[in-house]
Amino acid sequence: MPEELPQLDSIGEFSLAVPGYFSSKRALDRLGNVLAPELARKKIAVIGLHPGLVATELVAIRVKEAGLDDTVAVPMAVPARMLAYFASCADPMEYTGRLFWAEHELAEFGIDLNDQPVTAS
């Protein structure tokens, strides 16, 4: 069983941790955990990736409306690099059934946002 994920904290009055949003994300996490062993038999990897609060247009609007600094959001390159890593790694099956936090995992995997292209060991 993967370790529990940290709860999303609000920043001022800005929060994505509303009950419906958060519970739907957790349901998808658990669905991936359940599907992973079944699909692994067919050599299909199921890897959960939490992108974090990504600097999308909608997030930028919400952050601005809340009067917050827009640096609270991570660049889109962070989850994109993790997706590229998993798509190109030598054995994605070693990650199947697991959940990853994009920003944290970049450091753990030693991935530099400025390196091109992403290659897995």
mmCIF file of the C-alpha atoms, coordinates in Angstrom:
data_MODEL
# 
_entry.id   MODEL 
# 
loop_
_atom_site.group_PDB 
_atom_site.id 
_atom_site.type_symbol 
_atom_site.label_atom_id 
_atom_site.label_alt_id 
_atom_site.label_comp_id 
_atom_site.label_asym_id 
_atom_site.label_entity_id 
_atom_site.label_seq_id 
_atom_site.pdbx_PDB_ins_code 
_atom_site.Cartn_x 
_atom_site.Cartn_y 
_atom_site.Cartn_z 
_atom_site.occupancy 
_atom_site.B_iso_or_equiv 
_atom_site.pdbx_formal_charge 
_atom_site.auth_seq_id 
_atom_site.auth_comp_id 
_atom_site.auth_asym_id 
_atom_site.auth_atom_id 
_atom_site.pdbx_PDB_model_num 
ATOM 1   C CA . MET A 1 1   ? 0.000   0.000  0.000   1.00 0.00 ? 1   MET A CA 1 
ATOM 2   C CA . PRO A 1 2   ? 1.516   3.382  -0.969  1.00 0.00 ? 2   PRO A CA 1 
ATOM 3   C CA . GLU A 1 3   ? 2.173   5.842  1.800   1.00 0.00 ? 3   GLU A CA 1 
ATOM 4   C CA . GLU A 1 4   ? -0.617  8.294  2.477   1.00 0.00 ? 4   GLU A CA 1 
ATOM 5   C CA . LEU A 1 5   ? -0.443  11.537 0.575   1.00 0.00 ? 5   LEU A CA 1 
ATOM 6   C CA . PRO A 1 6   ? -0.236  14.849 2.393   1.00 0.00 ? 6   PRO A CA 1 
ATOM 7   C CA . GLN A 1 7   ? -3.463  16.786 2.707   1.00 0.00 ? 7   GLN A CA 1 
ATOM 8   C CA . LEU A 1 8   ? -3.856  19.903 0.597   1.00 0.00 ? 8   LEU A CA 1 
ATOM 9   C CA . ASP A 1 9   ? -3.634  23.009 2.746   1.00 0.00 ? 9   ASP A CA 1 
ATOM 10  C CA . SER A 1 10  ? -5.375  26.202 1.867   1.00 0.00 ? 10  SER A CA 1 
ATOM 11  C CA . ILE A 1 11  ? -3.359  29.327 1.202   1.00 0.00 ? 11  ILE A CA 1 
ATOM 12  C CA . GLY A 1 12  ? -5.386  32.152 2.643   1.00 0.00 ? 12  GLY A CA 1 
ATOM 13  C CA . GLU A 1 13  ? -8.915  31.527 1.390   1.00 0.00 ? 13  GLU A CA 1 
ATOM 14  C CA . PHE A 1 14  ? -7.637  29.777 -1.749  1.00 0.00 ? 14  PHE A CA 1 
ATOM 15  C CA . SER A 1 15  ? -7.946  26.001 -1.651  1.00 0.00 ? 15  SER A CA 1 
ATOM 16  C CA . LEU A 1 16  ? -8.527  23.163 -4.072  1.00 0.00 ? 16  LEU A CA 1 
ATOM 17  C CA . ALA A 1 17  ? -9.240  20.813 -1.181  1.00 0.00 ? 17  ALA A CA 1 
ATOM 18  C CA . VAL A 1 18  ? -13.007 21.077 -1.379  1.00 0.00 ? 18  VAL A CA 1 
ATOM 19  C CA . PRO A 1 19  ? -14.597 17.743 -0.416  1.00 0.00 ? 19  PRO A CA 1 
ATOM 20  C CA . GLY A 1 20  ? -15.895 16.721 -3.856  1.00 0.00 ? 20  GLY A CA 1 
ATOM 21  C CA . TYR A 1 21  ? -12.686 17.617 -5.664  1.00 0.00 ? 21  TYR A CA 1 
ATOM 22  C CA . PHE A 1 22  ? -10.376 15.984 -3.164  1.00 0.00 ? 22  PHE A CA 1 
ATOM 23  C CA . SER A 1 23  ? -12.450 12.826 -2.730  1.00 0.00 ? 23  SER A CA 1 
ATOM 24  C CA . SER A 1 24  ? -12.680 12.309 -6.502  1.00 0.00 ? 24  SER A CA 1 
ATOM 25  C CA . LYS A 1 25  ? -8.891  12.534 -6.779  1.00 0.00 ? 25  LYS A CA 1 
ATOM 26  C CA . ARG A 1 26  ? -8.418  10.042 -3.956  1.00 0.00 ? 26  ARG A CA 1 
ATOM 27  C CA . ALA A 1 27  ? -10.931 7.696  -5.602  1.00 0.00 ? 27  ALA A CA 1 
ATOM 28  C CA . LEU A 1 28  ? -8.827  7.756  -8.785  1.00 0.00 ? 28  LEU A CA 1 
ATOM 29  C CA . ASP A 1 29  ? -5.719  6.995  -6.707  1.00 0.00 ? 29  ASP A CA 1 
ATOM 30  C CA . ARG A 1 30  ? -7.382  3.937  -5.215  1.00 0.00 ? 30  ARG A CA 1 
ATOM 31  C CA . LEU A 1 31  ? -8.775  2.835  -8.570  1.00 0.00 ? 31  LEU A CA 1 
ATOM 32  C CA . GLY A 1 32  ? -5.223  2.848  -9.921  1.00 0.00 ? 32  GLY A CA 1 
ATOM 33  C CA . ASN A 1 33  ? -4.065  0.771  -6.934  1.00 0.00 ? 33  ASN A CA 1 
ATOM 34  C CA . VAL A 1 34  ? -6.763  -1.807 -7.624  1.00 0.00 ? 34  VAL A CA 1 
ATOM 35  C CA . LEU A 1 35  ? -6.310  -1.915 -11.404 1.00 0.00 ? 35  LEU A CA 1 
ATOM 36  C CA . ALA A 1 36  ? -2.508  -2.084 -11.334 1.00 0.00 ? 36  ALA A CA 1 
ATOM 37  C CA . PRO A 1 37  ? -2.149  -5.760 -10.288 1.00 0.00 ? 37  PRO A CA 1 
ATOM 38  C CA . GLU A 1 38  ? -4.829  -6.855 -12.744 1.00 0.00 ? 38  GLU A CA 1 
ATOM 39  C CA . LEU A 1 39  ? -3.354  -4.938 -15.672 1.00 0.00 ? 39  LEU A CA 1 
ATOM 40  C CA . ALA A 1 40  ? 0.220   -5.878 -14.769 1.00 0.00 ? 40  ALA A CA 1 
ATOM 41  C CA . ARG A 1 41  ? -0.597  -9.397 -15.937 1.00 0.00 ? 41  ARG A CA 1 
ATOM 42  C CA . LYS A 1 42  ? -1.012  -7.892 -19.407 1.00 0.00 ? 42  LYS A CA 1 
ATOM 43  C CA . LYS A 1 43  ? 2.168   -5.793 -19.046 1.00 0.00 ? 43  LYS A CA 1 
ATOM 44  C CA . ILE A 1 44  ? 0.192   -2.547 -18.642 1.00 0.00 ? 44  ILE A CA 1 
ATOM 45  C CA . ALA A 1 45  ? 1.577   -0.159 -16.044 1.00 0.00 ? 45  ALA A CA 1 
ATOM 46  C CA . VAL A 1 46  ? -0.792  2.027  -14.010 1.00 0.00 ? 46  VAL A CA 1 
ATOM 47  C CA . ILE A 1 47  ? 1.112   4.931  -12.476 1.00 0.00 ? 47  ILE A CA 1 
ATOM 48  C CA . GLY A 1 48  ? -0.573  7.663  -10.432 1.00 0.00 ? 48  GLY A CA 1 
ATOM 49  C CA . LEU A 1 49  ? 0.877   11.160 -10.701 1.00 0.00 ? 49  LEU A CA 1 
ATOM 50  C CA . HIS A 1 50  ? -0.204  14.121 -8.614  1.00 0.00 ? 50  HIS A CA 1 
ATOM 51  C CA . PRO A 1 51  ? 0.871   17.183 -10.571 1.00 0.00 ? 51  PRO A CA 1 
ATOM 52  C CA . GLY A 1 52  ? 0.459   19.606 -7.675  1.00 0.00 ? 52  GLY A CA 1 
ATOM 53  C CA . LEU A 1 53  ? -1.033  23.055 -8.057  1.00 0.00 ? 53  LEU A CA 1 
ATOM 54  C CA . VAL A 1 54  ? -0.009  23.624 -11.680 1.00 0.00 ? 54  VAL A CA 1 
ATOM 55  C CA . ALA A 1 55  ? 0.282   27.102 -13.176 1.00 0.00 ? 55  ALA A CA 1 
ATOM 56  C CA . THR A 1 56  ? -2.601  26.824 -15.635 1.00 0.00 ? 56  THR A CA 1 
ATOM 57  C CA . GLU A 1 57  ? -4.695  29.719 -16.865 1.00 0.00 ? 57  GLU A CA 1 
ATOM 58  C CA . LEU A 1 58  ? -7.523  28.840 -14.458 1.00 0.00 ? 58  LEU A CA 1 
ATOM 59  C CA . VAL A 1 59  ? -5.183  28.569 -11.474 1.00 0.00 ? 59  VAL A CA 1 
ATOM 60  C CA . ALA A 1 60  ? -3.609  31.914 -12.391 1.00 0.00 ? 60  ALA A CA 1 
ATOM 61  C CA . ILE A 1 61  ? -7.061  33.537 -12.421 1.00 0.00 ? 61  ILE A CA 1 
ATOM 62  C CA . ARG A 1 62  ? -8.039  31.973 -9.080  1.00 0.00 ? 62  ARG A CA 1 
ATOM 63  C CA . VAL A 1 63  ? -4.733  32.901 -7.448  1.00 0.00 ? 63  VAL A CA 1 
ATOM 64  C CA . LYS A 1 64  ? -5.038  36.475 -8.692  1.00 0.00 ? 64  LYS A CA 1 
ATOM 65  C CA . GLU A 1 65  ? -8.659  36.696 -7.481  1.00 0.00 ? 65  GLU A CA 1 
ATOM 66  C CA . ALA A 1 66  ? -7.509  35.531 -4.060  1.00 0.00 ? 66  ALA A CA 1 
ATOM 67  C CA . GLY A 1 67  ? -4.777  38.194 -4.023  1.00 0.00 ? 67  GLY A CA 1 
ATOM 68  C CA . LEU A 1 68  ? -1.975  35.647 -3.765  1.00 0.00 ? 68  LEU A CA 1 
ATOM 69  C CA . ASP A 1 69  ? 1.473   35.478 -5.277  1.00 0.00 ? 69  ASP A CA 1 
ATOM 70  C CA . ASP A 1 70  ? 1.335   33.319 -8.407  1.00 0.00 ? 70  ASP A CA 1 
ATOM 71  C CA . THR A 1 71  ? 4.575   31.562 -7.451  1.00 0.00 ? 71  THR A CA 1 
ATOM 72  C CA . VAL A 1 72  ? 2.513   29.164 -5.287  1.00 0.00 ? 72  VAL A CA 1 
ATOM 73  C CA . ALA A 1 73  ? 1.819   27.165 -8.474  1.00 0.00 ? 73  ALA A CA 1 
ATOM 74  C CA . VAL A 1 74  ? 4.395   24.868 -10.078 1.00 0.00 ? 74  VAL A CA 1 
ATOM 75  C CA . PRO A 1 75  ? 5.286   25.289 -13.744 1.00 0.00 ? 75  PRO A CA 1 
ATOM 76  C CA . MET A 1 76  ? 3.607   22.902 -16.194 1.00 0.00 ? 76  MET A CA 1 
ATOM 77  C CA . ALA A 1 77  ? 7.077   21.558 -16.971 1.00 0.00 ? 77  ALA A CA 1 
ATOM 78  C CA . VAL A 1 78  ? 7.164   19.786 -13.588 1.00 0.00 ? 78  VAL A CA 1 
ATOM 79  C CA . PRO A 1 79  ? 4.399   17.220 -14.190 1.00 0.00 ? 79  PRO A CA 1 
ATOM 80  C CA . ALA A 1 80  ? 5.277   17.128 -17.913 1.00 0.00 ? 80  ALA A CA 1 
ATOM 81  C CA . ARG A 1 81  ? 8.831   16.000 -17.138 1.00 0.00 ? 81  ARG A CA 1 
ATOM 82  C CA . MET A 1 82  ? 7.564   13.274 -14.813 1.00 0.00 ? 82  MET A CA 1 
ATOM 83  C CA . LEU A 1 83  ? 5.153   12.027 -17.488 1.00 0.00 ? 83  LEU A CA 1 
ATOM 84  C CA . ALA A 1 84  ? 7.995   11.997 -20.022 1.00 0.00 ? 84  ALA A CA 1 
ATOM 85  C CA . TYR A 1 85  ? 10.155  10.097 -17.554 1.00 0.00 ? 85  TYR A CA 1 
ATOM 86  C CA . PHE A 1 86  ? 7.544   7.383  -16.978 1.00 0.00 ? 86  PHE A CA 1 
ATOM 87  C CA . ALA A 1 87  ? 6.793   7.140  -20.698 1.00 0.00 ? 87  ALA A CA 1 
ATOM 88  C CA . SER A 1 88  ? 10.455  6.621  -21.573 1.00 0.00 ? 88  SER A CA 1 
ATOM 89  C CA . CYS A 1 89  ? 11.801  4.640  -18.625 1.00 0.00 ? 89  CYS A CA 1 
ATOM 90  C CA . ALA A 1 90  ? 13.294  1.205  -19.200 1.00 0.00 ? 90  ALA A CA 1 
ATOM 91  C CA . ASP A 1 91  ? 10.750  -0.630 -17.045 1.00 0.00 ? 91  ASP A CA 1 
ATOM 92  C CA . PRO A 1 92  ? 7.524   1.217  -16.179 1.00 0.00 ? 92  PRO A CA 1 
ATOM 93  C CA . MET A 1 93  ? 6.284   -1.939 -14.458 1.00 0.00 ? 93  MET A CA 1 
ATOM 94  C CA . GLU A 1 94  ? 8.555   -1.163 -11.508 1.00 0.00 ? 94  GLU A CA 1 
ATOM 95  C CA . TYR A 1 95  ? 6.352   1.871  -10.824 1.00 0.00 ? 95  TYR A CA 1 
ATOM 96  C CA . THR A 1 96  ? 2.945   0.306  -11.419 1.00 0.00 ? 96  THR A CA 1 
ATOM 97  C CA . GLY A 1 97  ? 0.384   0.733  -8.651  1.00 0.00 ? 97  GLY A CA 1 
ATOM 98  C CA . ARG A 1 98  ? 2.298   3.589  -7.054  1.00 0.00 ? 98  ARG A CA 1 
ATOM 99  C CA . LEU A 1 99  ? 1.451   7.256  -6.583  1.00 0.00 ? 99  LEU A CA 1 
ATOM 100 C CA . PHE A 1 100 ? 3.948   10.025 -7.174  1.00 0.00 ? 100 PHE A CA 1 
ATOM 101 C CA . TRP A 1 101 ? 3.988   13.741 -6.336  1.00 0.00 ? 101 TRP A CA 1 
ATOM 102 C CA . ALA A 1 102 ? 5.560   15.382 -9.389  1.00 0.00 ? 102 ALA A CA 1 
ATOM 103 C CA . GLU A 1 103 ? 7.484   18.166 -7.671  1.00 0.00 ? 103 GLU A CA 1 
ATOM 104 C CA . HIS A 1 104 ? 8.894   15.882 -4.974  1.00 0.00 ? 104 HIS A CA 1 
ATOM 105 C CA . GLU A 1 105 ? 9.772   13.075 -7.368  1.00 0.00 ? 105 GLU A CA 1 
ATOM 106 C CA . LEU A 1 106 ? 11.813  15.313 -9.675  1.00 0.00 ? 106 LEU A CA 1 
ATOM 107 C CA . ALA A 1 107 ? 14.447  15.551 -6.958  1.00 0.00 ? 107 ALA A CA 1 
ATOM 108 C CA . GLU A 1 108 ? 14.138  11.880 -5.974  1.00 0.00 ? 108 GLU A CA 1 
ATOM 109 C CA . PHE A 1 109 ? 14.669  10.743 -9.567  1.00 0.00 ? 109 PHE A CA 1 
ATOM 110 C CA . GLY A 1 110 ? 17.381  13.343 -10.189 1.00 0.00 ? 110 GLY A CA 1 
ATOM 111 C CA . ILE A 1 111 ? 15.474  14.916 -13.077 1.00 0.00 ? 111 ILE A CA 1 
ATOM 112 C CA . ASP A 1 112 ? 16.508  18.425 -14.051 1.00 0.00 ? 112 ASP A CA 1 
ATOM 113 C CA . LEU A 1 113 ? 13.872  20.543 -15.796 1.00 0.00 ? 113 LEU A CA 1 
ATOM 114 C CA . ASN A 1 114 ? 16.552  21.986 -18.059 1.00 0.00 ? 114 ASN A CA 1 
ATOM 115 C CA . ASP A 1 115 ? 17.942  18.651 -19.285 1.00 0.00 ? 115 ASP A CA 1 
ATOM 116 C CA . GLN A 1 116 ? 16.720  17.492 -22.700 1.00 0.00 ? 116 GLN A CA 1 
ATOM 117 C CA . PRO A 1 117 ? 15.503  14.852 -23.377 1.00 0.00 ? 117 PRO A CA 1 
ATOM 118 C CA . VAL A 1 118 ? 14.345  12.873 -20.358 1.00 0.00 ? 118 VAL A CA 1 
ATOM 119 C CA . THR A 1 119 ? 15.855  9.413  -20.170 1.00 0.00 ? 119 THR A CA 1 
ATOM 120 C CA . ALA A 1 120 ? 15.291  6.853  -17.475 1.00 0.00 ? 120 ALA A CA 1 
ATOM 121 C CA . SER A 1 121 ? 17.902  4.529  -16.068 1.00 0.00 ? 121 SER A CA 1 
# 
